[in-house]
Amino acid sequence: MSDKPKSQTVLVVGGGIGGISAALEAAECGSEVVLIEKAPTLGGRVAALNRYFPKMCHPTCGLEINYQRIKKNPRIKVFTMAEVSGISGAAGDYTVTVTTTPRFVTPACTACGDCASAATSEVADPFNYNLSKVKAAYLPHTMAFPMRYIVDASVVGTPEGQAIKAACKLNAVNLDEKPDSFTLSVGAVIWATGWRPYDPNKLTMYRYADLADVITNVEMERLASHDGPTKGKVLRPSNNEAPKKVALIQCAGSRDLNHLAYCSRICCLASMKHAAYVREQYPEAEVDIYYIDIRAHDKLEAFYRKAKADPGIRWIKSKPSRIEKGAAGEPVVCGENTLSREVYANAYDLVVLATGMQASAQPPAGAELDEYGFVVSEEGVFGAGVATGPLDVSMSVQSATAAALRAVQAVRS
Ligand SMILES: Cc1cc2nc3c(=O)[nH]c(=O)nc-3n(C[C@H](O)[C@H](O)[C@H](O)COP(=O)(O)OP(=O)(O)OC[C@H]3O[C@@H](n4cnc5c(N)ncnc54)[C@H](O)[C@@H]3O)c2cc1C
């Protein structure tokens, strides 16, 4: 690194809880910060959770305070629908090219919803992991930050697009927006690009693709959310009926050399949370948790003990070998109980695959990565949150605070 950094600005890439925390900590220490997020809103995967452990709060309770801190801090500039397309230079003196995707809605939007009323077509809702559809002009979700609509590119150049534009009294719909780019001069980069769920279609033995009542843990979060596809009711996707018997399969693809060789650390706890969602909604329902061994790290042991005390939750030490299709199309979980040696074939109304956390699809440019694609911090380039490996929210915030401190030191030294 040169003796004196050329730029004192810190760039944070990724606006999940990790990136938000890093941006705030660096800005509150006096650094200028640019925060860029590829999605239309901040919040990352946490915004799509129903509630989060250990306190089982709604994600809004943690995120909203941070949004207020961002709004009040003039040192943070936020760009959504933006990604890094190029980076060159060295610690203290990076030139970064940022590319933006059109939203077709300007900051004049007040989220009144007139554009959505004028829209006639629907598109898959990425916030609900495509389990539902939204109008082609939509608010990304009810707690979106920024609270601004987006027009889907599929209606640009169509009569529907014109109707959407005409419906906006504030003239905030701009269908002429094009992809754009700009350059930044920054002294340090924090990669907080988080994670994506492991693709359940790769787990062919669990038949996610052809059994409607086999879902993943992230989909379970949306089913249980009040603003999710079923308005918070955990229902069987095949028939919208309440499940009476639910299986949660741990390590679905994790700790498996054919898929993700590592443990994602939070899936056991997430499944205990899912057991609680089911048991709260349906006190008569039975939940079976299939596990290799339970990993409830640090202080979250208490969360595990609470789940253990629930007589409606059965713990089956086994990694199921496959899921078969029952006579009525229901999933039948098959395998061997490693304690009792019993060979089982248990039918369920709903099966939830606890798939793990994989590094973001797009590797952070210019960052060193470990064998699994997670960021390894080095001089001038730091990882934060799950971009560095599987972490829960509190650990992500801790790692982001550490990254912010290192970035602030890098741009000041
Ligand atoms: C099923 C499940 C349930 C969970 N429940 C809990 C819980 O109850 N409690 C808990 O503590 N933890 C829970 N977690 C873990 C929690 O989701 C993570 O700790 C948290 O998401 C980490 O935040 P992050 O900011 O590091 O990553 P993310 O939330 O993934 O955010 C990363 C952000 O970066 C953006 N991004 C990615 N690539 C780019 C790019 N190239 N350019 C710009 N932006 C980019 C993404 O769009 C995203 O907004 C759960 C995880 C799972 C799988």
The ligand as an SDF file (V2000), in Angstrom:
LIG
                    3D

 53 58  0  0  0  0  0  0  0  0999 V2000
  -33.4060  -20.8760    6.5230 C   0  0  0  0  0  0  0  0  0  0  0  0
  -32.5410  -19.8750    7.2350 C   0  0  0  0  0  0  0  0  0  0  0  0
  -33.0280  -19.2470    8.3690 C   0  0  0  0  0  0  0  0  0  0  0  0
  -32.2120  -18.3670    9.0690 C   0  0  0  0  0  0  0  0  0  0  0  0
  -32.6860  -17.8430   10.2240 N   0  0  0  0  0  0  0  0  0  0  0  0
  -31.8490  -17.0990   11.0020 C   0  0  0  0  0  0  0  0  0  0  0  0
  -32.2720  -16.6580   12.3020 C   0  0  0  0  0  0  0  0  0  0  0  0
  -33.4030  -16.9220   12.7280 O   0  0  0  0  0  0  0  0  0  0  0  0
  -31.3940  -15.9440   13.0660 N   0  0  0  0  0  0  0  0  0  0  0  0
  -30.1280  -15.6510   12.6260 C   0  0  0  0  0  0  0  0  0  0  0  0
  -29.3660  -15.0300   13.3810 O   0  0  0  0  0  0  0  0  0  0  0  0
  -29.7060  -16.0370   11.3730 N   0  0  0  0  0  0  0  0  0  0  0  0
  -30.5410  -16.7460   10.5710 C   0  0  0  0  0  0  0  0  0  0  0  0
  -30.1240  -17.1390    9.3280 N   0  0  0  0  0  0  0  0  0  0  0  0
  -28.8170  -16.6520    8.8230 C   0  0  0  0  0  0  0  0  0  0  0  0
  -28.9650  -15.2410    8.2060 C   0  0  0  0  0  0  0  0  0  0  0  0
  -29.8200  -15.3150    7.0850 O   0  0  0  0  0  0  0  0  0  0  0  0
  -27.5920  -14.6990    7.8120 C   0  0  0  0  0  0  0  0  0  0  0  0
  -26.8090  -14.5930    8.9910 O   0  0  0  0  0  0  0  0  0  0  0  0
  -27.6820  -13.3150    7.1690 C   0  0  0  0  0  0  0  0  0  0  0  0
  -28.4540  -13.3460    5.9880 O   0  0  0  0  0  0  0  0  0  0  0  0
  -26.2910  -12.7910    6.8300 C   0  0  0  0  0  0  0  0  0  0  0  0
  -26.4000  -11.5100    6.2590 O   0  0  0  0  0  0  0  0  0  0  0  0
  -25.3850  -11.0230    5.1190 P   0  0  0  0  0  0  0  0  0  0  0  0
  -25.5950   -9.5580    4.9840 O   0  0  0  0  0  0  0  0  0  0  0  0
  -24.0280  -11.4950    5.4080 O   0  0  0  0  0  0  0  0  0  0  0  0
  -25.8550  -11.7720    3.7870 O   0  0  0  0  0  0  0  0  0  0  0  0
  -27.2050  -11.6220    2.9420 P   0  0  0  0  0  0  0  0  0  0  0  0
  -28.3810  -11.5800    3.8160 O   0  0  0  0  0  0  0  0  0  0  0  0
  -27.1190  -12.7140    1.9060 O   0  0  0  0  0  0  0  0  0  0  0  0
  -27.0570  -10.2240    2.2130 O   0  0  0  0  0  0  0  0  0  0  0  0
  -26.1330  -10.0410    1.1550 C   0  0  0  0  0  0  0  0  0  0  0  0
  -26.6180   -8.9200    0.2640 C   0  0  0  0  0  0  0  0  0  0  0  0
  -25.6440   -8.6940   -0.7630 O   0  0  0  0  0  0  0  0  0  0  0  0
  -26.2970   -8.5250   -2.0000 C   0  0  0  0  0  0  0  0  0  0  0  0
  -25.3710   -8.9050   -3.0570 N   0  0  0  0  0  0  0  0  0  0  0  0
  -24.9370  -10.1510   -3.3630 C   0  0  0  0  0  0  0  0  0  0  0  0
  -24.0550  -10.1050   -4.3780 N   0  0  0  0  0  0  0  0  0  0  0  0
  -23.9270   -8.7970   -4.7180 C   0  0  0  0  0  0  0  0  0  0  0  0
  -23.1670   -8.1110   -5.6960 C   0  0  0  0  0  0  0  0  0  0  0  0
  -22.3430   -8.7680   -6.5260 N   0  0  0  0  0  0  0  0  0  0  0  0
  -23.2720   -6.7560   -5.7730 N   0  0  0  0  0  0  0  0  0  0  0  0
  -24.1030   -6.0850   -4.9370 C   0  0  0  0  0  0  0  0  0  0  0  0
  -24.8660   -6.6840   -4.0030 N   0  0  0  0  0  0  0  0  0  0  0  0
  -24.7680   -8.0260   -3.8710 C   0  0  0  0  0  0  0  0  0  0  0  0
  -27.5020   -9.4220   -1.9140 C   0  0  0  0  0  0  0  0  0  0  0  0
  -28.5050   -9.0240   -2.8370 O   0  0  0  0  0  0  0  0  0  0  0  0
  -27.9260   -9.2270   -0.4480 C   0  0  0  0  0  0  0  0  0  0  0  0
  -28.7940   -8.1390   -0.2950 O   0  0  0  0  0  0  0  0  0  0  0  0
  -30.9100  -18.0260    8.5900 C   0  0  0  0  0  0  0  0  0  0  0  0
  -30.4430  -18.6510    7.4110 C   0  0  0  0  0  0  0  0  0  0  0  0
  -31.2300  -19.5890    6.7680 C   0  0  0  0  0  0  0  0  0  0  0  0
  -30.6770  -20.3300    5.5840 C   0  0  0  0  0  0  0  0  0  0  0  0
  1  2  1  0
  2  3  1  0
  2 52  2  0
  3  4  2  0
  4  5  1  0
  4 50  1  0
  5  6  2  0
  6  7  1  0
  6 13  1  0
  7  8  2  0
  7  9  1  0
  9 10  1  0
 10 11  2  0
 10 12  1  0
 12 13  2  0
 13 14  1  0
 14 15  1  0
 14 50  1  0
 15 16  1  0
 16 17  1  0
 16 18  1  0
 18 19  1  0
 18 20  1  0
 20 21  1  0
 20 22  1  0
 22 23  1  0
 23 24  1  0
 24 25  2  0
 24 26  1  0
 24 27  1  0
 27 28  1  0
 28 29  2  0
 28 30  1  0
 28 31  1  0
 31 32  1  0
 32 33  1  0
 33 34  1  0
 33 48  1  0
 34 35  1  0
 35 36  1  0
 35 46  1  0
 36 37  1  0
 36 45  1  0
 37 38  2  0
 38 39  1  0
 39 40  1  0
 39 45  2  0
 40 41  1  0
 40 42  2  0
 42 43  1  0
 43 44  2  0
 44 45  1  0
 46 47  1  0
 46 48  1  0
 48 49  1  0
 50 51  2  0
 51 52  1  0
 52 53  1  0
M  END
$$$$
